Amino acid sequence: NAGVTQTPKFQVLKTGQSMTLQCAQDMNHNSMYWYRQDPGMGLRLIYYSASEGTTDKGEVPNGYNVSRLNKREFSLRLESAAPSQTSVYFCASTPIGAGGYTFGSGTRLTVV
Amino acid sequence: GIQVEQSPPDLILQEGANSTLRCNFSDSVNNLQWFHQNPWGQLINLFYIPSGTKQNGRLSATTVATERYSLLYISSSQTTDSGVYFCAFPRSNDYKLSFGAGTTVTVRA
């Protein structure tokens, strides 16, 4: 049972380039989330999807878009990367209910 | 919005020692959770503890929602306990979490 799988694990982008971070879960969870973690800080929510077919903004959505492709997959897109988006990105999922949060292993993104 | 404070910010322990980490809130919270981020960056859900006490091996957690705090106890610490411990809670009636700044724990052999 893989849990939450994120790809890629590492990425370096030039300013202005675009890319999509992929996330897939195999636990039949309803809700999925994208967080970012900057040095010395806790995680901040970028976007979330409460259920298949719905998405909504979190605390720091500017510069990002998301797609809930199906129940398993939730992707995060950077249309025009900026150095301020250098961070570690985590995808997570939960079943119905507040417990059971499961995180992926993270994507370390550097924008130069 | 609700403010959360974790203390201490940093903790250095000798292997075998016990410790207590604290999470204080400015208002009542529901569905509090504790996470451990290991030195390789992996986030593990330790406890979902809206109230009361739970134990999992050498770790236990207590939440007193009416007094706006939660405690995480580490007993007989091991080097594998090193990392950052976060408390987190949903700010609204859904499951989007807001995280504290974390407590960095270093356990020395």
Backbone of each chain as ProteinMPNN parsed JSONL, in Angstrom:
{"seq_chain_A": "NAGVTQTPKFQVLKTGQSMTLQCAQDMNHNSMYWYRQDPGMGLRLIYYSASEGTTDKGEVPNGYNVSRLNKREFSLRLESAAPSQTSVYFCASTPIGAGGYTFGSGTRLTVV", "coords_chain_A": {"N_chain_A": [[0.85, -1.19, 0.0], [0.88, 2.031, -1.099], [0.149, 4.565, -0.157], [0.369, 8.0, -0.144], [1.621, 9.322, -3.033], [4.061, 11.34, -4.41], [5.301, 13.127, -7.211], [7.651, 15.127, -9.079], [10.456, 14.243, -6.885], [12.466, 16.063, -6.559], [13.162, 19.256, -8.037], [14.415, 21.689, -10.243], [13.791, 24.866, -11.393], [13.789, 27.478, -13.839], [13.181, 30.971, -13.474], [9.968, 31.91, -14.495], [9.419, 29.59, -15.904], [7.155, 26.799, -16.319], [5.478, 24.194, -14.462], [4.124, 21.019, -13.387], [3.182, 19.537, -10.399], [2.696, 16.286, -9.318], [0.301, 14.253, -7.628], [-0.858, 11.355, -6.056], [-3.159, 9.184, -4.436], [-3.828, 6.065, -2.848], [-5.728, 5.24, -1.058], [-8.397, 5.557, -1.099], [-9.307, 7.978, -0.183], [-11.318, 10.889, 0.451], [-10.716, 13.661, 0.563], [-8.183, 15.931, -0.524], [-5.025, 17.675, -0.397], [-2.781, 20.442, -0.883], [0.185, 21.604, 0.484], [2.682, 23.99, 1.403], [6.024, 24.219, 2.634], [8.189, 26.317, 4.19], [11.557, 27.262, 5.143], [12.077, 26.791, 8.616], [9.443, 27.103, 9.269], [6.008, 26.201, 9.858], [3.614, 24.229, 8.016], [1.813, 25.609, 5.254], [-1.374, 26.007, 3.802], [-2.077, 25.612, 0.399], [-3.96, 24.924, -1.725], [-6.986, 23.026, -1.682], [-9.009, 20.043, -1.993], [-12.072, 19.106, -1.276], [-13.653, 17.008, -2.082], [-14.027, 14.767, -4.872], [-14.13, 16.593, -7.851], [-14.359, 19.089, -6.749], [-12.618, 22.075, -5.821], [-10.698, 24.365, -3.837], [-9.433, 27.507, -2.561], [-6.63, 27.906, -0.367], [-4.583, 29.225, 2.253], [-2.429, 30.447, 0.875], [-2.744, 30.849, -2.123], [-1.931, 32.253, -4.415], [-0.397, 32.335, -7.583], [-0.575, 29.692, -8.151], [-2.299, 26.824, -9.523], [-4.789, 24.227, -9.443], [-5.8, 20.825, -10.098], [-8.288, 18.473, -9.668], [-8.147, 15.515, -10.745], [-9.353, 13.025, -10.636], [-10.703, 10.772, -8.178], [-8.388, 9.8, -7.069], [-6.21, 11.435, -7.827], [-4.493, 14.555, -7.594], [-3.353, 17.453, -8.772], [-0.825, 20.027, -8.816], [-0.161, 23.107, -10.232], [2.322, 25.297, -11.396], [2.287, 28.139, -13.111], [3.984, 30.203, -13.971], [6.896, 30.205, -12.775], [8.32, 31.616, -9.807], [11.048, 32.947, -7.839], [10.138, 33.173, -5.19], [8.578, 30.993, -4.878], [10.152, 28.906, -4.284], [10.443, 26.134, -2.327], [9.365, 23.458, -0.138], [7.041, 21.142, -1.164], [4.116, 19.602, -0.103], [1.819, 17.016, -0.518], [-1.326, 15.854, 0.693], [-3.79, 13.629, 2.11], [-7.109, 12.87, 3.286], [-9.581, 10.732, 4.773], [-13.185, 10.812, 5.022], [-13.846, 12.93, 7.681], [-11.843, 14.215, 10.428], [-9.552, 12.936, 11.291], [-6.758, 10.781, 10.382], [-4.963, 11.943, 8.577], [-2.705, 11.787, 5.928], [0.477, 12.197, 4.629], [2.372, 12.848, 1.651], [5.783, 12.276, 0.534], [6.974, 14.62, -0.194], [8.017, 17.338, -2.387], [10.876, 18.869, -3.373], [11.375, 22.004, -4.432], [13.215, 24.263, -6.349], [13.529, 27.514, -7.473], [15.237, 29.366, -9.741]], "CA_chain_A": [[0.0, 0.0, 0.0], [1.83, 3.116, -1.241], [-0.263, 5.766, 0.566], [0.342, 9.191, -0.978], [2.821, 9.354, -3.86], [4.317, 12.615, -5.073], [6.389, 13.211, -8.178], [8.954, 14.528, -8.776], [10.959, 14.489, -5.538], [13.299, 17.264, -6.641], [13.035, 19.951, -9.304], [14.961, 23.031, -10.34], [13.177, 25.609, -12.483], [14.193, 28.861, -14.05], [12.087, 31.935, -13.335], [9.098, 31.986, -15.657], [9.051, 28.266, -16.402], [5.971, 26.193, -15.709], [5.564, 22.767, -14.186], [3.027, 20.426, -12.632], [3.504, 18.553, -9.38], [1.692, 15.246, -9.334], [0.017, 13.59, -6.361], [-1.856, 10.292, -6.161], [-3.341, 8.392, -3.22], [-4.497, 4.792, -3.111], [-6.435, 4.885, 0.173], [-9.802, 5.886, -1.313], [-9.644, 9.158, 0.61], [-12.14, 11.869, -0.251], [-10.149, 15.004, 0.525], [-6.766, 16.031, -0.816], [-4.502, 18.996, -0.029], [-1.419, 20.84, -1.193], [0.797, 22.516, 1.436], [4.086, 24.315, 1.204], [6.781, 24.409, 3.869], [9.371, 27.14, 4.033], [12.5, 27.002, 6.244], [11.748, 27.268, 9.949], [8.015, 27.388, 9.412], [5.07, 25.109, 9.683], [3.051, 24.102, 6.678], [0.723, 26.511, 4.897], [-2.227, 25.388, 2.806], [-2.148, 26.313, -0.875], [-5.265, 24.581, -2.259], [-7.49, 21.736, -1.252], [-10.155, 19.482, -2.69], [-12.84, 18.381, -0.267], [-14.127, 15.773, -2.706], [-13.811, 14.745, -6.313], [-14.91, 17.583, -8.567], [-14.347, 20.395, -6.083], [-11.344, 22.602, -5.341], [-10.871, 25.663, -3.196], [-8.188, 28.134, -2.175], [-6.194, 27.903, 1.02], [-3.991, 30.474, 2.761], [-1.432, 31.052, -0.023], [-3.018, 30.278, -3.447], [-1.477, 33.057, -5.548], [0.659, 31.761, -8.398], [-0.8, 28.248, -8.298], [-3.591, 26.276, -9.902], [-4.889, 22.803, -9.134], [-6.797, 20.012, -10.795], [-8.626, 17.173, -9.071], [-8.363, 14.765, -11.975], [-10.275, 11.957, -10.252], [-10.633, 10.647, -6.732], [-7.029, 9.446, -6.66], [-5.135, 12.328, -8.251], [-4.664, 15.988, -7.336], [-2.108, 18.041, -9.264], [-0.56, 21.442, -8.522], [0.553, 23.678, -11.363], [2.927, 26.619, -11.338], [2.238, 28.597, -14.498], [5.165, 31.032, -14.236], [7.559, 30.062, -11.489], [9.045, 32.755, -9.25], [11.927, 32.523, -6.74], [9.379, 33.089, -3.938], [7.926, 29.691, -4.828], [11.123, 27.933, -3.8], [9.846, 25.598, -1.112], [9.061, 22.036, -0.175], [5.608, 20.997, -1.355], [3.566, 18.348, 0.4], [0.446, 16.629, -0.793], [-1.888, 15.057, 1.779], [-5.175, 13.203, 1.899], [-7.843, 12.392, 4.453], [-10.908, 10.18, 4.521], [-14.195, 11.66, 5.647], [-13.503, 13.066, 9.087], [-10.631, 15.007, 10.632], [-8.377, 12.12, 11.535], [-6.267, 10.009, 9.259], [-4.163, 12.722, 7.635], [-1.529, 11.09, 5.412], [1.262, 13.074, 3.773], [3.38, 12.336, 0.746], [7.162, 12.487, 0.976], [7.37, 15.983, -0.504], [8.766, 17.735, -3.581], [11.725, 20.017, -3.08], [11.419, 22.823, -5.64], [14.053, 25.457, -6.325], [13.342, 28.387, -8.629], [16.432, 30.244, -9.814]], "C_chain_A": [[0.88, 1.233, 0.0], [1.424, 4.346, -0.444], [-0.41, 6.942, -0.381], [1.68, 9.284, -1.71], [2.926, 10.683, -4.575], [5.455, 12.477, -6.07], [6.444, 14.608, -8.767], [9.34, 14.773, -7.318], [11.795, 15.767, -5.478], [13.083, 17.906, -8.008], [13.688, 21.316, -9.192], [14.349, 23.684, -11.574], [13.84, 26.96, -12.636], [12.963, 29.759, -13.885], [11.301, 32.018, -14.628], [8.706, 30.642, -16.247], [7.801, 27.762, -15.686], [6.243, 24.728, -15.411], [4.346, 22.327, -13.374], [3.58, 19.409, -11.655], [2.353, 17.565, -9.308], [1.532, 14.627, -7.949], [-1.066, 12.547, -6.604], [-1.927, 9.541, -4.836], [-4.157, 7.151, -3.555], [-5.29, 4.307, -1.912], [-7.927, 5.185, 0.087], [-10.248, 7.071, -0.446], [-10.443, 10.16, -0.221], [-11.437, 13.194, -0.461], [-8.65, 14.954, 0.263], [-6.335, 17.476, -0.684], [-3.108, 19.194, -0.614], [-0.968, 21.884, -0.166], [2.2, 22.861, 0.952], [4.743, 24.552, 2.564], [8.056, 25.175, 3.557], [10.257, 26.996, 5.269], [12.043, 27.616, 7.564], [10.282, 27.532, 10.186], [7.212, 26.102, 9.351], [4.549, 25.101, 8.262], [1.925, 25.106, 6.469], [-0.05, 25.911, 3.733], [-2.303, 26.238, 1.547], [-3.554, 26.155, -1.477], [-5.707, 23.26, -1.652], [-8.682, 21.329, -2.109], [-10.918, 18.625, -1.698], [-13.364, 17.05, -0.805], [-13.879, 15.888, -4.201], [-14.721, 15.777, -6.976], [-14.949, 18.948, -7.939], [-12.927, 20.778, -5.704], [-11.595, 23.97, -4.726], [-9.529, 26.183, -2.72], [-7.923, 27.972, -0.687], [-5.611, 29.25, 1.403], [-3.14, 31.209, 1.723], [-1.609, 30.553, -1.454], [-2.399, 31.023, -4.627], [-0.293, 32.418, -6.258], [0.51, 30.275, -8.66], [-2.186, 27.968, -8.86], [-3.6, 24.784, -9.6], [-5.935, 22.156, -10.02], [-7.026, 18.741, -10.005], [-9.088, 16.303, -10.232], [-9.39, 13.653, -11.774], [-10.135, 11.791, -8.75], [-9.202, 10.432, -6.255], [-6.025, 10.581, -6.833], [-5.479, 13.807, -8.069], [-3.347, 16.654, -7.703], [-2.044, 19.529, -8.941], [0.289, 22.005, -9.646], [1.066, 25.075, -11.033], [3.014, 27.109, -12.779], [3.48, 29.392, -14.882], [5.948, 31.125, -12.934], [8.336, 31.331, -11.107], [9.933, 32.258, -8.113], [11.2, 32.39, -5.404], [8.639, 31.752, -3.795], [8.913, 28.558, -4.52], [10.66, 27.439, -2.436], [9.829, 24.07, -1.209], [7.542, 21.903, -0.198], [5.167, 19.614, -0.906], [2.118, 18.197, -0.059], [-0.041, 15.771, 0.369], [-3.301, 14.644, 1.411], [-5.783, 12.785, 3.21], [-9.125, 11.708, 3.993], [-11.968, 11.164, 5.025], [-13.905, 11.724, 7.142], [-12.14, 13.711, 9.236], [-9.399, 14.161, 10.87], [-7.868, 11.488, 10.263], [-5.511, 10.78, 8.213], [-2.925, 11.913, 7.24], [-0.827, 12.008, 4.422], [2.126, 12.269, 2.818], [4.764, 12.72, 1.24], [7.715, 13.854, 0.587], [8.103, 16.128, -1.822], [9.565, 18.974, -3.222], [11.934, 20.794, -4.364], [12.295, 24.047, -5.41], [13.825, 26.227, -7.611], [14.493, 29.399, -8.643], [16.205, 31.354, -10.833]], "O_chain_A": [[1.572, 1.484, 0.987], [2.302, 5.126, -0.075], [-1.214, 6.9, -1.312], [2.739, 9.321, -1.083], [1.996, 11.105, -5.262], [6.447, 11.797, -5.808], [5.399, 15.233, -8.947], [8.609, 15.45, -6.595], [11.817, 16.459, -4.46], [12.852, 17.219, -9.004], [13.542, 22.011, -8.187], [14.387, 23.12, -12.667], [14.384, 27.515, -11.681], [11.836, 29.33, -14.134], [11.867, 32.173, -15.711], [7.749, 30.566, -17.017], [7.443, 28.232, -14.606], [7.114, 24.102, -16.016], [3.647, 23.138, -12.766], [4.351, 18.526, -12.03], [1.186, 17.953, -9.246], [2.497, 14.494, -7.198], [-2.064, 12.818, -7.271], [-0.908, 9.29, -4.193], [-5.043, 7.172, -4.41], [-5.507, 3.106, -1.753], [-8.642, 5.081, 1.083], [-11.404, 7.155, -0.032], [-10.265, 10.264, -1.435], [-11.54, 13.792, -1.532], [-7.943, 14.072, 0.75], [-7.141, 18.395, -0.833], [-2.359, 18.238, -0.813], [-1.629, 22.903, 0.036], [2.815, 22.115, 0.191], [4.107, 25.02, 3.508], [8.888, 24.735, 2.765], [9.76, 26.644, 6.339], [11.674, 28.789, 7.631], [9.913, 28.126, 11.2], [7.674, 25.071, 8.862], [4.995, 25.875, 7.415], [1.175, 25.414, 7.395], [0.539, 25.373, 2.794], [-2.562, 27.44, 1.615], [-4.248, 27.146, -1.707], [-4.887, 22.479, -1.169], [-9.272, 22.132, -2.833], [-10.464, 17.544, -1.322], [-13.498, 16.082, -0.057], [-13.565, 16.959, -4.72], [-15.92, 15.832, -6.704], [-15.506, 19.881, -8.518], [-12.127, 19.927, -5.316], [-12.572, 24.644, -5.05], [-8.597, 25.41, -2.5], [-8.84, 27.909, 0.132], [-6.078, 30.293, 0.944], [-3.125, 32.439, 1.687], [-0.711, 29.889, -1.972], [-2.344, 30.481, -5.731], [0.684, 32.012, -5.627], [1.358, 29.663, -9.309], [-3.116, 28.758, -8.698], [-2.546, 24.154, -9.511], [-6.806, 22.806, -10.598], [-6.081, 18.011, -9.702], [-10.246, 16.345, -10.647], [-10.201, 13.384, -12.66], [-9.49, 12.62, -8.109], [-8.849, 10.842, -5.149], [-5.076, 10.678, -6.055], [-6.594, 14.246, -8.35], [-2.337, 16.45, -7.029], [-3.069, 20.198, -8.811], [1.336, 21.45, -9.979], [0.355, 25.91, -10.475], [3.751, 26.536, -13.581], [3.974, 29.266, -16.002], [5.703, 32.0, -12.103], [8.918, 32.011, -11.953], [9.613, 31.251, -7.482], [11.599, 31.579, -4.568], [8.137, 31.426, -2.72], [8.533, 27.387, -4.502], [10.504, 28.226, -1.503], [10.222, 23.484, -2.218], [6.845, 22.477, 0.639], [5.758, 18.599, -1.274], [1.319, 19.13, 0.008], [0.746, 15.037, 0.967], [-3.927, 15.226, 0.525], [-5.077, 12.393, 4.138], [-9.687, 12.058, 2.956], [-11.617, 12.274, 5.423], [-13.739, 10.692, 7.793], [-11.363, 13.753, 8.282], [-8.285, 14.642, 10.663], [-8.465, 11.636, 9.197], [-5.414, 10.334, 7.069], [-2.192, 11.418, 8.097], [-1.447, 12.532, 3.497], [2.555, 11.158, 3.128], [4.9, 13.412, 2.25], [8.819, 14.209, 1.0], [8.724, 15.187, -2.316], [9.008, 19.996, -2.82], [12.592, 20.311, -5.285], [12.145, 24.768, -4.423], [13.914, 25.67, -8.705], [14.689, 30.167, -7.701], [17.084, 32.191, -11.04]]}, "seq_chain_B": "GIQVEQSPPDLILQEGANSTLRCNFSDSVNNLQWFHQNPWGQLINLFYIPSGTKQNGRLSATTVATERYSLLYISSSQTTDSGVYFCAFPRSNDYKLSFGAGTTVTVRA", "coords_chain_B": {"N_chain_B": [[-7.874, 35.591, 13.839], [-7.407, 32.299, 15.245], [-4.63, 31.98, 17.354], [-1.656, 30.067, 17.641], [0.756, 28.66, 19.746], [3.782, 27.028, 20.065], [5.809, 25.339, 22.383], [8.846, 24.128, 23.955], [10.708, 26.1, 21.505], [13.014, 24.793, 20.671], [14.646, 21.775, 21.617], [16.952, 19.871, 23.326], [17.921, 16.648, 24.001], [19.217, 14.036, 26.066], [19.708, 10.708, 25.191], [17.239, 8.509, 26.383], [16.05, 10.257, 28.138], [13.101, 11.966, 29.382], [10.455, 14.055, 28.076], [8.363, 16.981, 27.62], [6.244, 18.475, 25.324], [4.544, 21.417, 24.333], [1.454, 22.885, 23.271], [-0.228, 25.76, 22.834], [-3.322, 27.528, 22.581], [-5.145, 30.371, 21.388], [-7.843, 30.358, 21.461], [-10.697, 28.137, 21.641], [-10.162, 24.997, 20.079], [-10.89, 22.447, 17.692], [-10.459, 18.952, 16.943], [-7.643, 18.519, 17.161], [-4.314, 17.74, 16.126], [-1.221, 15.923, 16.203], [1.967, 15.933, 14.693], [4.94, 14.384, 13.463], [7.904, 15.376, 11.977], [10.434, 13.851, 10.425], [14.109, 13.828, 10.266], [14.574, 13.517, 7.534], [12.502, 14.688, 6.327], [9.975, 13.532, 6.124], [6.566, 13.501, 6.981], [4.72, 12.399, 9.682], [1.673, 11.314, 10.964], [0.976, 11.509, 14.265], [-0.925, 11.634, 16.395], [-4.418, 11.953, 16.548], [-6.246, 13.976, 18.38], [-8.72, 15.276, 19.756], [-9.634, 15.642, 22.346], [-8.904, 14.629, 25.744], [-6.723, 11.826, 26.528], [-4.237, 10.005, 24.782], [-2.25, 7.148, 23.993], [0.678, 5.927, 22.422], [2.857, 3.637, 22.255], [5.95, 4.836, 23.291], [5.15, 7.405, 23.2], [2.771, 9.84, 24.189], [-0.253, 11.782, 24.301], [-2.082, 14.613, 25.397], [-5.017, 16.478, 25.399], [-6.551, 19.362, 26.537], [-9.202, 20.823, 25.906], [-10.894, 22.802, 26.925], [-9.191, 24.369, 28.368], [-7.473, 25.168, 26.501], [-5.056, 23.958, 25.514], [-2.577, 21.561, 24.486], [-0.593, 18.684, 25.118], [2.367, 16.906, 24.37], [3.975, 13.993, 25.185], [7.157, 12.582, 25.439], [8.667, 9.678, 26.239], [11.534, 8.01, 27.592], [13.438, 8.767, 25.529], [14.669, 8.29, 22.181], [17.204, 8.247, 19.622], [15.921, 8.203, 17.208], [13.695, 9.684, 17.653], [14.268, 12.245, 17.059], [13.738, 15.334, 15.295], [11.127, 17.466, 13.975], [8.327, 18.504, 15.755], [4.977, 19.059, 15.231], [1.976, 20.718, 16.143], [-1.396, 20.8, 15.006], [-4.468, 22.082, 13.64], [-7.87, 22.325, 12.467], [-9.088, 25.347, 11.084], [-11.661, 25.916, 10.506], [-14.944, 24.568, 9.862], [-14.05, 22.205, 8.558], [-11.463, 20.167, 7.203], [-9.049, 21.338, 6.699], [-5.847, 22.004, 7.681], [-4.227, 24.128, 10.082], [-0.97, 24.894, 11.0], [1.219, 24.875, 13.848], [4.379, 26.514, 14.624], [6.231, 24.645, 15.324], [8.284, 22.354, 17.276], [11.638, 21.753, 17.566], [13.314, 18.841, 18.069], [16.176, 17.35, 19.327], [17.799, 14.412, 19.857], [20.404, 13.088, 21.591], [22.887, 10.571, 21.433]], "CA_chain_B": [[-7.925, 34.137, 13.846], [-6.817, 31.62, 16.405], [-3.171, 31.932, 17.394], [-1.117, 28.857, 18.264], [2.145, 28.803, 20.173], [4.397, 25.786, 20.499], [6.993, 25.537, 23.221], [9.832, 25.141, 23.579], [11.021, 26.042, 20.076], [14.077, 23.821, 20.47], [14.841, 20.907, 22.774], [18.038, 18.899, 23.167], [17.755, 15.609, 25.006], [20.096, 12.887, 26.101], [18.952, 9.469, 24.982], [16.679, 7.962, 27.611], [15.356, 11.284, 28.909], [11.69, 12.236, 29.101], [10.215, 15.464, 27.779], [6.995, 17.405, 27.341], [6.081, 19.558, 24.36], [3.274, 22.058, 24.618], [0.799, 23.648, 22.218], [-1.239, 26.639, 23.427], [-4.193, 28.194, 21.615], [-5.787, 31.59, 21.886], [-9.271, 30.093, 21.561], [-10.964, 26.696, 21.566], [-9.96, 24.347, 18.782], [-11.372, 21.075, 17.573], [-9.734, 18.033, 16.053], [-6.219, 18.768, 17.226], [-3.467, 16.633, 15.715], [0.23, 16.059, 16.374], [2.75, 15.33, 13.623], [6.394, 14.353, 13.577], [8.644, 15.436, 10.715], [11.766, 13.301, 10.701], [15.186, 14.611, 9.635], [14.507, 13.353, 6.084], [11.389, 15.49, 5.84], [8.706, 12.811, 6.097], [5.598, 13.89, 8.009], [3.953, 11.266, 10.178], [0.589, 11.669, 11.858], [1.163, 10.795, 15.527], [-2.163, 11.559, 17.161], [-5.614, 12.762, 16.353], [-6.634, 14.008, 19.778], [-9.551, 16.452, 20.048], [-9.713, 15.814, 23.796], [-8.502, 13.438, 26.479], [-5.356, 11.325, 26.459], [-3.98, 8.808, 23.986], [-0.872, 6.682, 24.084], [1.158, 5.085, 21.336], [4.228, 3.272, 22.611], [6.6, 5.767, 24.222], [4.548, 8.719, 23.037], [1.38, 10.035, 24.586], [-0.71, 13.153, 24.106], [-3.253, 15.031, 26.168], [-5.61, 17.753, 25.007], [-7.572, 19.927, 27.42], [-9.753, 21.822, 25.0], [-11.482, 23.908, 27.688], [-8.09, 25.226, 28.834], [-6.796, 25.637, 25.285], [-3.7, 23.475, 25.318], [-2.329, 20.139, 24.277], [0.752, 18.274, 25.494], [2.916, 15.669, 23.795], [5.002, 13.445, 26.058], [8.08, 11.605, 24.899], [9.351, 9.002, 27.337], [12.705, 7.192, 27.218], [13.698, 9.22, 24.163], [15.657, 7.604, 21.343], [17.711, 9.138, 18.563], [14.918, 8.223, 16.138], [12.67, 10.675, 17.99], [14.711, 13.557, 16.579], [12.938, 15.909, 14.216], [10.272, 18.584, 14.357], [6.981, 18.105, 16.159], [3.985, 20.095, 14.96], [0.554, 20.555, 16.414], [-2.174, 21.371, 13.908], [-5.899, 22.022, 13.884], [-8.637, 22.996, 11.415], [-9.572, 26.675, 11.485], [-13.08, 26.041, 10.211], [-15.647, 23.29, 9.962], [-13.606, 21.232, 7.571], [-10.279, 19.475, 7.675], [-7.83, 22.046, 6.316], [-5.111, 22.207, 8.92], [-3.266, 25.191, 10.33], [0.125, 24.308, 11.769], [2.109, 25.676, 14.664], [5.728, 26.675, 14.074], [6.971, 23.418, 15.575], [9.366, 22.195, 18.265], [12.72, 20.929, 17.021], [13.86, 17.955, 19.096], [17.412, 16.644, 18.991], [18.13, 13.416, 20.869], [21.812, 12.721, 21.439], [23.234, 9.236, 21.963]], "C_chain_B": [[-7.249, 33.566, 15.086], [-5.293, 31.596, 16.273], [-2.735, 30.668, 18.111], [0.357, 29.079, 18.572], [2.656, 27.456, 20.637], [5.642, 26.103, 21.318], [7.527, 24.197, 23.716], [10.079, 25.092, 22.068], [12.089, 25.002, 19.752], [14.287, 23.041, 21.767], [15.952, 19.919, 22.454], [17.954, 17.92, 24.33], [18.882, 14.594, 24.925], [19.23, 11.649, 25.94], [18.503, 8.896, 26.319], [15.903, 8.965, 28.446], [13.894, 11.375, 28.496], [11.502, 13.721, 28.805], [8.736, 15.704, 27.515], [7.017, 18.583, 26.397], [4.668, 20.114, 24.542], [2.782, 22.85, 23.408], [-0.32, 24.44, 22.886], [-2.034, 27.337, 22.335], [-4.848, 29.412, 22.236], [-7.298, 31.42, 22.025], [-9.471, 28.574, 21.439], [-10.734, 26.178, 20.155], [-10.56, 22.951, 18.846], [-10.389, 20.255, 16.758], [-8.239, 18.293, 16.017], [-5.432, 17.525, 16.822], [-2.009, 16.962, 15.997], [0.918, 15.296, 15.248], [4.224, 15.356, 13.996], [6.989, 14.417, 12.177], [10.062, 14.971, 10.987], [12.842, 14.093, 9.952], [15.224, 14.478, 8.112], [13.283, 14.046, 5.491], [10.037, 14.807, 5.834], [7.824, 13.22, 7.274], [4.744, 12.69, 8.389], [2.889, 11.773, 11.149], [0.72, 10.848, 13.137], [-0.16, 10.561, 16.239], [-3.216, 12.473, 16.558], [-6.273, 12.803, 17.715], [-7.439, 15.271, 20.094], [-9.721, 16.708, 21.537], [-9.213, 14.54, 24.452], [-7.054, 13.073, 26.256], [-5.296, 10.082, 25.603], [-2.517, 8.427, 24.139], [-0.555, 5.804, 22.892], [2.62, 4.778, 21.624], [4.805, 4.236, 23.634], [6.031, 7.18, 24.131], [3.125, 8.718, 23.588], [1.028, 11.509, 24.408], [-1.957, 13.387, 24.923], [-3.723, 16.36, 25.642], [-6.67, 18.139, 26.032], [-8.174, 21.109, 26.669], [-10.289, 23.04, 25.764], [-10.411, 24.87, 28.194], [-7.134, 25.58, 27.698], [-5.331, 25.21, 25.205], [-3.693, 21.979, 25.056], [-0.871, 19.862, 24.598], [1.119, 16.99, 24.779], [4.065, 15.228, 24.69], [5.855, 12.442, 25.293], [8.803, 10.97, 26.085], [10.49, 8.151, 26.78], [13.136, 7.505, 25.789], [14.811, 8.418, 23.49], [16.073, 8.55, 20.219], [16.712, 9.23, 17.407], [13.764, 9.169, 16.434], [13.057, 12.077, 17.511], [13.856, 14.03, 15.404], [12.134, 17.079, 14.743], [8.873, 18.056, 14.649], [6.041, 19.294, 15.981], [2.646, 19.719, 15.58], [-0.2, 21.272, 15.3], [-3.657, 21.194, 14.199], [-6.615, 22.683, 12.717], [-9.175, 24.331, 11.923], [-11.068, 26.848, 11.223], [-13.697, 24.654, 10.244], [-15.319, 22.375, 8.792], [-12.243, 20.74, 8.033], [-8.989, 20.079, 7.15], [-7.09, 22.42, 7.591], [-4.293, 23.493, 8.908], [-2.234, 24.652, 11.301], [0.782, 25.343, 12.669], [3.491, 25.721, 14.03], [6.62, 25.479, 14.368], [7.96, 23.512, 16.725], [10.402, 21.276, 17.664], [13.379, 20.157, 18.158], [15.111, 17.265, 18.562], [17.731, 15.703, 20.146], [19.545, 12.918, 20.602], [22.094, 11.379, 22.114], [24.218, 9.336, 23.124]], "O_chain_B": [[-6.61, 34.279, 15.859], [-4.746, 31.242, 15.229], [-3.369, 30.244, 19.077], [1.103, 29.619, 17.755], [2.05, 26.812, 21.493], [6.415, 27.004, 20.993], [6.767, 23.242, 23.881], [9.689, 24.121, 21.42], [12.068, 24.4, 18.679], [14.127, 23.576, 22.865], [15.904, 19.219, 21.443], [17.919, 18.319, 25.494], [19.428, 14.331, 23.854], [18.138, 11.57, 26.502], [19.285, 8.81, 27.266], [15.177, 8.58, 29.362], [13.501, 10.928, 27.419], [12.303, 14.549, 29.238], [7.97, 14.784, 27.23], [7.715, 19.569, 26.631], [3.73, 19.384, 24.862], [3.566, 23.402, 22.636], [-1.253, 23.857, 23.44], [-1.489, 27.695, 21.291], [-5.073, 29.474, 23.444], [-7.959, 32.255, 22.643], [-8.527, 27.831, 21.169], [-11.07, 26.837, 19.17], [-10.712, 22.365, 19.917], [-9.594, 20.791, 15.986], [-7.634, 18.286, 14.945], [-5.826, 16.401, 17.131], [-1.614, 18.128, 16.025], [0.526, 14.185, 14.892], [4.687, 16.223, 14.737], [6.635, 13.627, 11.301], [10.808, 15.634, 11.708], [12.525, 14.929, 9.106], [15.877, 15.293, 7.46], [13.06, 13.991, 4.281], [9.03, 15.46, 5.558], [8.28, 13.276, 8.416], [4.128, 12.051, 7.537], [3.18, 12.565, 12.045], [0.59, 9.624, 13.102], [-0.478, 9.44, 16.635], [-2.941, 13.592, 16.126], [-6.806, 11.793, 18.175], [-6.896, 16.231, 20.641], [-9.926, 17.847, 21.955], [-9.107, 13.498, 23.805], [-6.249, 13.908, 25.844], [-6.168, 9.216, 25.672], [-1.659, 9.277, 24.381], [-1.396, 5.042, 22.414], [3.509, 5.558, 21.282], [4.234, 4.436, 24.706], [6.405, 8.051, 24.916], [2.387, 7.74, 23.469], [1.907, 12.37, 24.371], [-2.777, 12.49, 25.118], [-2.923, 17.277, 25.456], [-7.564, 17.355, 26.353], [-7.709, 22.243, 26.787], [-10.154, 24.173, 25.303], [-10.688, 26.048, 28.423], [-6.106, 26.22, 27.921], [-4.466, 26.016, 24.866], [-4.641, 21.252, 25.354], [-0.009, 20.713, 24.374], [0.288, 16.099, 24.606], [5.008, 15.983, 24.927], [5.34, 11.57, 24.594], [9.476, 11.663, 26.848], [10.423, 7.643, 25.661], [13.192, 6.614, 24.941], [15.747, 7.942, 24.131], [15.381, 9.521, 19.912], [16.672, 10.241, 16.706], [12.938, 9.43, 15.559], [12.237, 12.993, 17.561], [13.33, 13.23, 14.631], [12.417, 17.617, 15.813], [8.316, 17.266, 13.886], [6.278, 20.381, 16.507], [2.235, 18.559, 15.549], [0.301, 22.237, 14.722], [-4.055, 20.275, 14.914], [-6.027, 23.523, 12.036], [-9.657, 24.429, 13.051], [-11.669, 27.824, 11.672], [-13.039, 23.681, 10.613], [-16.21, 21.844, 8.129], [-11.917, 20.907, 9.209], [-7.949, 19.42, 7.15], [-7.646, 23.075, 8.472], [-3.745, 23.896, 7.882], [-2.579, 24.027, 12.304], [0.894, 26.518, 12.318], [3.748, 25.053, 13.028], [7.659, 25.312, 13.729], [8.411, 24.596, 17.096], [10.091, 20.145, 17.291], [13.931, 20.746, 19.088], [15.098, 16.674, 17.483], [17.913, 16.144, 21.281], [19.843, 12.396, 19.528], [21.608, 11.096, 23.208], [24.616, 8.315, 23.686]]}, "name": "protein", "num_of_chains": 2, "seq": "NAGVTQTPKFQVLKTGQSMTLQCAQDMNHNSMYWYRQDPGMGLRLIYYSASEGTTDKGEVPNGYNVSRLNKREFSLRLESAAPSQTSVYFCASTPIGAGGYTFGSGTRLTVVGIQVEQSPPDLILQEGANSTLRCNFSDSVNNLQWFHQNPWGQLINLFYIPSGTKQNGRLSATTVATERYSLLYISSSQTTDSGVYFCAFPRSNDYKLSFGAGTTVTVRA"}
